[in-house]
Amino acid sequence: MYILRSASLNDLDDLYDLSQLMLFINLPPDKEIIKTKIESSIKAFTKPSRKLWENHYLFVLEDTKAQRIVGTSMIHAQHGTEDEPHYFFTVGQENKFSMSLNTGFIHGTLKLGLDTNGPTEIGGLILDPEFRKSDKKLGKQLSFVRFLYMGMFPDRFKDTIHSELMPPFDNEGHAPLWEAIGRRFLNLEYHEADVLSRSNKEFILNLFPSDTIYMTLLPIEARNAIGKVGDSTAPVKRMLESIGFKYMNEVDPFDGGPHYRAKLKDITPVKDLFEVEILIRDKIIKSDVESIMASLPTEDGTFKAAYISGNLNKGSPAKFIIDPEEAKELGLKEDFKTFATYL
Ligand SMILES: CC(C)(COP(=O)(O)OP(=O)(O)OC[C@H]1O[C@@H](n2cnc3c(N)ncnc32)[C@H](O)[C@@H]1OP(=O)(O)O)[C@@H](O)C(=O)NCCC(=O)NCCSC(=O)CCC(=O)O
């Protein structure tokens, strides 16, 4: 059985193991930083700040049999403030035409921009490779649990949801756009700059090119990386596009990874959110089993959910019947009312 829930301090060692799997700025391989992130997340779930940018929510996927965390995903309630703006490159075009030569060119362009009243950001989605591509769609569960939560608590988030996808990296782990622009203007390694930019954004505005950059002048590898995603992020692009997210013609100024956005109310699992009574009963009609992602009861403001199977009766409110064995595995003792959505 798999449970999705808010992270707790007992998850520290498992999250540290997960952080070793790839260089991921949202989950750096550093126990102190991960501990701070868990503590901040517990506060966000149980006593969210009115200053939305202080609220970082960390979700985990637990394999309850192995008692191990096998994946994680995050929400930052506001990314982009006066103190720490959201920086991006707008991807545009400039048409040039010479009448005397009767010839013209369409140039791709990049232009640095910033937002000081940014949207809610989802990120940090990572699943242990052993568990990927399972028929339980564990990656999708980890991604969609955030929409279940945001749909249940829309006041804790902005109206727009933003996501920054990872671009392809070359065999040595270099980002081609960084080599072409960032390195020349900042004289830092990509990961150094990425880490630095989490606590200090001033240097981006003051050192990066402030005028239009013509892509024509960039090496072909850098041009080809703009707005593209790497292989391991292809499922993310697919998932986001399928529920209403759109590419914004905006990319990360360091690595060129694409930015996707959607209005919270228009995201399919948020639109599909419904109230449901979960009933624990002996009689499940096996030929009529469906699955829903439902929030489960907790006592202390923490959050728990699971992708559960049973018989759905779409009344108002809807009823969902699960068998006692599944209820036991989920630690459920009695019927309850909750919210659910579909994957
Ligand atoms: C991204 C995940 C968590 C996805 O997990 P799984 O591979 O198990 O995915 P899944 O649940 O089986 O499938 C999810 C959906 O993606 C589709 N899918 C699977 N592989 C695909 C591929 N190669 N190309 C296109 N689509 C693909 C499946 O059919 C399914 O869609 P259908 O149901 O429609 O069939 C994992 O691959 C991973 O940990 N990747 C490495 C880390 C990473 O790159 N993380 C993203 C960083 S970017 C980020 O974090 C911001 C974005 C965010 O937070 O959401």
The ligand as an ORCA input file, in Angstrom:
! r2SCAN-3c Opt
* xyz 0 1
  C       8.599     12.490    -13.135
  C       8.427     11.147    -12.448
  C       8.094     11.386    -10.967
  C       7.240     10.418    -13.103
  O       7.095      9.138    -12.525
  P       6.766      7.873    -13.436
  O       7.877      7.755    -14.422
  O       6.493      6.682    -12.562
  O       5.439      8.322    -14.140
  P       4.031      7.594    -14.220
  O       3.230      7.905    -13.021
  O       4.221      6.155    -14.561
  O       3.425      8.308    -15.510
  C       2.997      9.624    -15.501
  C       2.519     10.008    -16.895
  O       3.652     10.244    -17.757
  C       3.547      9.425    -18.925
  N       4.919      9.065    -19.341
  C       5.746      8.190    -18.744
  N       6.933      8.161    -19.382
  C       6.834      9.055    -20.420
  C       7.719      9.516    -21.441
  N       8.962      9.047    -21.543
  N       7.282     10.459    -22.306
  C       6.018     10.963    -22.210
  N       5.133     10.563    -21.239
  C       5.541      9.630    -20.381
  C       2.719      8.228    -18.478
  O       2.095      7.592    -19.573
  C       1.704      8.922    -17.558
  O       0.705      9.596    -18.279
  P      -0.789      8.981    -18.511
  O      -1.371      8.711    -17.169
  O      -1.503     10.075    -19.231
  O      -0.599      7.739    -19.318
  C       9.700     10.294    -12.590
  O       9.888      9.969    -13.947
  C      10.939     10.983    -12.053
  O      11.216     10.939    -10.833
  N      11.760     11.577    -12.941
  C      13.081     12.176    -12.566
  C      12.953     13.480    -11.842
  C      12.407     14.593    -12.680
  O      12.815     14.810    -13.828
  N      11.493     15.326    -12.073
  C      10.847     16.469    -12.674
  C      11.620     17.718    -12.457
  S      10.698     19.146    -12.973
  C       9.746     19.510    -11.612
  O       9.908     18.981    -10.547
  C       8.633     20.512    -11.795
  C       7.358     19.860    -12.194
  C       6.488     19.319    -11.050
  O       6.851     19.457     -9.879
  O       5.396     18.763    -11.350
*
